[in-house]
């Protein structure tokens, strides 16, 4: 008798999805190792918060530069080919940093360039991965599949990666954590080589015989036009862009130094805090993946994201490691749950022939201000107190969420387009 899997695990009945999920997990784990390895390498070279901010900003810039091209590529080229090229690039980049470390020639600009490349490949990976899911899974399993990613990504990238990367940075072997990153991407590549993704069903306009294919620029313009004509999509992206600008810089740049300087912790304790944050994000994602999509899916998503940032204000004002960790855990859990809904909405409400472009546009618009946020976080911390910075983020984010719901007419839209 065939055993019926729980709702959250049903996507694993597909062999193609299982292969893709394992490869994704290994790649994400490598990204988690990089989060701590980068901080350790910058500090080992005598870098300050301002220099770490600039190196991280270079990484964010890489994603912004390539994500739109990644979306067009996902709508034009075989998805398996894109995913394999991503892993090859990541593998070569990690091995290069290992060699530079072992030869004692590593410089800050090398780390900035590596961050740029690693983040740039994410701009190709995510649109291709998102576009692959509807091809290998039925619609009723997409929420669960996004829940798997939403669970695995924080567990591996935010929790396990930093938790393992912290001790690796303390080993006698220089660059041990970066070498582990190379191993992760090598394993991911080996799985990607076994991946077979069906061709996309033609759902958009079919070009007449003999006509030239639209240019890359035309494809990009079509994606922007679709976004502007779709209020729920437009206002969610505008809100996300503002929210990311507000919290990503303080989270990525200032929290490590708060842990070390204010709390008297170490990189290991910072990694442990990231680990708890990642676990909470995974818990929020897995809970959402185990239930049906909410009827009021748009407003539920925005309220989870917006009001879930309120505890963020405690991060800048507390002298307790546990209070800081608890605040980040609430922030992570609500963010993870909202992200599962968002990924499912893109795959169910966006036409298949535009999914790659809209997924990349999601990344681009949401993260376009990330480099600026990271670049200014360090200098702003020299002018404003941590309390002012973190409480400002905590209060402004939900306020902007209310504006997005009202102006985007999300109550009316979700009632007119039920997904259950």
C-alpha positions in Angstrom: 0.0 0.0 0.0 1.4 3.4 -1.0 2.0 5.7 2.0 0.5 9.1 1.7 3.2 11.7 2.6 2.3 14.7 4.9 1.4 17.8 3.0 4.7 19.5 3.6 6.7 16.4 2.1 4.5 15.6 -0.9 6.9 17.3 -3.4 9.5 14.6 -2.6 7.4 12.0 -4.5 8.9 13.6 -7.6 12.4 12.3 -8.4 13.2 15.5 -10.3 12.2 17.7 -7.4 14.2 15.5 -4.9 17.4 16.0 -7.0 16.8 19.7 -7.4 16.1 20.1 -3.6 19.2 18.3 -2.6 21.3 20.4 -4.9 19.7 23.5 -3.7 20.4 22.5 -0.1 24.1 22.0 -0.7 24.4 25.3 -2.5 22.6 27.1 0.2 24.7 25.5 2.9 27.8 26.8 1.1 26.3 30.3 1.1 25.8 29.9 4.9 29.5 29.1 5.3 30.4 32.1 3.3 28.5 34.4 5.6 30.9 33.7 8.5 34.0 33.0 6.3 33.7 36.5 4.8 33.5 38.2 8.2 36.4 36.2 9.5 38.6 37.0 6.4 37.8 40.7 6.6 38.6 40.8 10.3 41.8 38.8 9.8 42.9 41.4 7.3 42.3 44.1 9.9 39.1 45.4 8.4 36.6 47.6 10.3 32.8 47.8 10.2 33.0 50.4 7.4 35.2 48.1 5.3 33.0 45.1 6.0 30.1 47.2 5.0 31.7 48.0 1.6 32.6 44.4 1.0 29.1 43.2 1.7 27.7 46.1 -0.5 29.8 44.7 -3.3 28.1 41.4 -2.9 24.6 43.0 -2.9 25.6 44.9 -6.0 26.5 41.7 -7.8 23.0 40.4 -7.3 21.4 43.6 -8.4 23.6 43.7 -11.5 22.7 40.2 -12.7 19.3 39.4 -11.4 17.3 40.9 -14.3 19.5 39.2 -16.9 19.0 36.0 -14.9 15.3 36.3 -15.2 15.4 36.8 -19.0 17.8 33.9 -19.2 15.5 31.6 -17.3 12.7 32.4 -19.8 15.0 31.7 -22.8 17.5 29.0 -22.0 17.2 25.5 -20.5 16.9 25.8 -16.8 19.2 22.8 -16.1 22.0 24.5 -18.0 21.6 27.7 -16.0 21.7 25.9 -12.7 24.8 23.9 -13.7 26.7 27.0 -14.8 25.9 28.7 -11.5 27.4 25.8 -9.5 30.5 25.7 -11.7 31.1 29.5 -11.2 30.6 29.2 -7.4 33.1 26.3 -7.3 35.8 28.2 -9.2 35.3 31.3 -7.1 35.6 29.4 -3.8 38.7 27.6 -5.0 40.3 30.9 -6.0 39.8 32.4 -2.5 41.3 29.2 -1.0 44.4 29.5 -3.2 44.8 33.2 -2.4 44.5 32.5 1.3 47.1 29.7 1.2 49.6 31.8 -0.7 49.1 34.7 1.7 48.1 37.1 -1.1 44.5 37.6 -0.2 43.3 41.2 -0.1 40.1 43.0 0.7 39.4 43.6 -3.0 39.6 39.9 -3.6 36.9 39.3 -1.0 34.7 42.1 -2.5 35.1 40.5 -6.0 34.2 37.1 -4.6 31.2 38.5 -2.8 30.1 40.1 -6.1 30.4 36.8 -8.0 28.7 34.7 -5.3 25.8 37.1 -5.1 25.7 37.5 -8.9 25.1 33.8 -9.4 22.2 34.0 -7.0 20.6 36.3 -9.5 20.7 33.5 -12.0 19.9 30.7 -9.6 16.7 31.9 -8.0 14.7 32.7 -11.2 15.7 29.4 -12.7 14.9 27.5 -9.6 11.5 29.2 -9.2 10.6 28.7 -12.8 11.5 25.0 -12.5 9.1 24.2 -9.7 5.8 24.6 -11.7 7.3 22.3 -14.5 8.0 19.4 -12.2 5.2 19.8 -9.6 1.4 20.1 -9.7 -0.1 23.4 -8.4 -1.3 22.0 -5.1 2.3 21.1 -4.1 3.9 24.4 -4.8 3.1 25.9 -1.4 4.8 22.8 0.2 7.8 23.1 -2.2 8.3 26.8 -1.3 8.0 25.7 2.3 10.8 23.2 1.8 13.0 26.0 0.4 11.8 28.4 3.1 12.8 25.8 5.7 16.0 24.6 4.2 17.4 28.0 3.3 17.4 29.5 6.8 18.4 26.2 8.5 21.4 25.8 6.2 22.3 29.3 5.2 21.6 31.1 8.5 21.8 28.3 11.0 23.9 25.4 10.1 26.3 27.2 7.7 27.4 29.9 10.3 27.3 27.3 13.1 29.8 25.1 11.2 31.7 28.0 9.7 32.5 29.6 13.1 34.5 26.6 14.3 36.1 26.1 10.9 37.5 29.7 11.0 39.4 28.7 14.2 41.2 25.7 12.7 44.9 25.8 12.0 44.3 25.3 8.3 43.9 28.8 6.7 40.8 29.1 4.6 39.2 25.9 5.9 35.7 27.4 5.8 36.2 28.5 2.2 37.5 25.1 1.2 34.3 23.6 2.7 32.3 26.0 0.5 34.0 24.6 -2.5 33.1 21.1 -1.5 29.5 22.1 -1.1 29.3 23.5 -4.6 31.0 20.5 -6.0 28.4 18.2 -4.5 25.6 20.6 -5.7 27.0 20.4 -9.2 27.1 16.6 -9.2 23.4 16.6 -8.4 22.6 19.3 -11.0 24.2 17.1 -13.7 21.5 14.5 -12.9 18.6 17.0 -13.1 16.1 16.7 -15.9 13.5 19.5 -16.1 10.6 19.3 -18.6 10.3 22.0 -21.3 7.9 24.8 -20.5 4.4 24.6 -21.8 3.7 27.5 -24.2 1.2 29.8 -22.4 2.1 33.2 -23.9 1.8 34.6 -27.4 3.3 32.3 -30.1 5.5 34.2 -32.5 4.6 33.8 -36.2 6.8 31.6 -38.3 9.8 33.4 -39.5 9.6 36.3 -37.0 12.6 37.2 -34.9 12.5 36.5 -31.2 12.0 39.6 -29.1 15.2 41.2 -27.8 16.4 40.9 -24.2 15.5 44.5 -23.7 12.0 43.9 -25.0 11.6 41.0 -22.6 12.7 43.1 -19.7 10.3 45.9 -20.7 7.4 43.4 -21.0 8.2 42.2 -17.4 8.2 45.8 -16.1 4.9 46.5 -17.9 3.2 43.4 -16.4 4.4 44.5 -12.9 3.1 48.1 -13.3 -0.3 46.8 -14.5 -0.7 44.4 -11.6 -1.3 46.4 -8.4 -0.8 43.6 -5.9 2.6 42.8 -7.4 3.7 46.4 -7.8 2.9 47.5 -4.3 4.3 44.4 -2.7 7.6 45.0 -4.5 7.6 48.7 -3.6 7.0 47.8 0.1 9.7 45.1 0.0 12.2 47.5 -1.5 11.7 50.0 1.3 11.7 47.3 4.0 14.9 45.7 2.7 16.6 49.1 2.6 15.6 49.7 6.2 16.6 46.4 7.9 19.3 44.6 5.8 22.1 47.0 6.6 21.6 47.0 10.4 21.1 43.2 10.3 24.1 42.3 8.2 26.6 44.9 9.2 25.8 46.2 12.7 24.6 43.1 14.5 28.0 41.3 14.3 29.7 44.3 15.9 27.0 44.6 18.5 27.5 41.0 19.5 31.3 41.4 19.7 31.6 44.9 21.1 28.5 45.5 23.3 27.9 41.9 24.4 31.5 40.9 24.6 30.9 37.9 22.4 32.9 36.2 19.6 32.3 35.2 16.0 31.2 31.8 17.4 28.5 33.5 19.5 27.4 35.6 16.5 27.2 32.4 14.5 25.0 30.8 17.2 22.7 33.8 17.2 22.4 33.5 13.4 21.7 29.8 13.9 18.7 30.5 16.2 17.5 33.2 13.7 17.7 30.6 10.9 15.9 27.9 12.9 13.1 30.3 13.7 12.8 31.3 10.0 12.7 27.6 9.1 10.0 26.9 11.7 7.8 29.7 10.3 8.3 28.4 6.8 7.5 24.8 7.7 4.4 25.7 9.6 3.1 27.7 6.6 4.0 24.8 4.3 2.0 22.4 6.4 -1.3 24.3 6.1 -3.5 25.5 3.2 -2.8 28.8 1.6 -4.7 31.5 3.6 -7.8 32.8 1.9 -6.6 36.4 2.6 -3.2 35.5 1.3 -2.0 39.0 0.3 -2.9 40.8 3.6 -1.7 37.8 5.7 1.7 38.0 3.9 2.1 41.7 4.4 1.0 41.6 8.1 3.5 38.8 8.8 6.3 40.7 7.2 5.5 44.1 8.4 4.4 43.6 12.1 7.0 40.9 12.5 9.7 43.6 12.5 8.5 45.2 15.7 10.8 43.2 18.0 13.7 44.3 15.8 13.9 47.4 17.9 15.1 45.4 20.9 18.2 44.3 19.0 19.7 47.8 19.2 19.0 48.5 22.8 19.6 45.3 24.8 22.7 44.1 26.6 21.4 40.6 26.8 22.4 38.0 24.2 19.2 36.1 24.7 16.9 39.1 24.3 18.7 40.0 21.1 18.4 36.4 19.9 14.7 36.2 20.8 13.9 39.4 18.9 15.6 38.1 15.8 13.8 34.7 16.1 10.4 36.4 16.0 11.6 38.5 13.1 12.8 35.4 11.3 9.7 33.3 11.9 7.2 35.8 10.6 9.5 36.6 7.6 9.9 32.9 6.7 6.1 32.3 6.8 5.4 35.3 4.6 8.1 34.3 2.1 6.5 30.9 1.5 3.2 32.6 0.6 5.0 35.0 -1.7 6.9 32.4 -3.7 3.6 30.4 -4.1 1.8 33.5 -5.4 4.4 34.2 -8.0 4.2 30.6 -9.3 0.3 30.5 -9.3 -0.7 34.0 -10.4 2.1 35.0 -12.8 1.9 33.5 -16.4 4.4 30.7 -16.9 6.1 32.4 -19.9 7.0 35.4 -17.7 7.8 33.6 -14.4 11.5 33.9 -14.8 11.4 37.6 -15.5 9.0 38.4 -12.7 11.0 36.3 -10.2 14.1 38.2 -11.2 12.2 41.5 -11.1 11.1 40.5 -7.5 14.7 40.1 -6.6 15.9 43.3 -8.4 13.2 45.6 -7.0 13.4 44.1 -3.5 17.1 44.2 -3.3 18.0 47.2 -5.5 18.6 49.3 -2.4 20.5 46.6 -0.5 24.0 47.8 -1.6 23.1 51.3 -0.4 21.7 50.0 2.9 24.9 48.0 3.6 27.1 50.8 2.5 25.5 53.5 4.7 24.9 51.2 7.8 28.5 51.6 9.0 28.7 55.4 8.6 25.2 56.0 10.0 26.2 54.0 13.1 28.8 56.6 13.7 26.1 59.3 13.9 23.0 57.6 15.4 22.8 55.3 18.3 21.9 51.6 17.7 18.7 52.2 19.6 17.6 54.9 17.2 18.5 52.9 14.2 16.8 49.6 15.2 13.7 51.2 16.6 13.3 53.4 13.5 13.4 50.2 11.4 10.9 48.4 13.7 8.3 51.2 13.5 8.6 52.3 9.9 8.4 48.9 8.3 4.8 48.0 9.4 3.7 51.5 8.7 4.8 51.2 5.1 3.0 47.7 5.0 -0.3 49.4 5.8 0.2 51.9 3.0 0.9 49.0 0.5 -2.2 47.1 1.5 -4.5 50.1 1.2 -3.0 51.7 -2.0 -2.6 48.3 -3.7 -6.2 47.4 -3.0 -5.1 44.0 -1.7 -8.3 43.2 0.2 -10.3 43.5 -3.0 -7.8 41.7 -5.2 -7.5 38.6 -3.0 -11.3 38.4 -2.8 -11.5 38.5 -6.6 -8.8 35.9 -7.2 -9.3 33.0 -4.7 -6.5 30.4 -4.8 -8.1 27.7 -2.7 
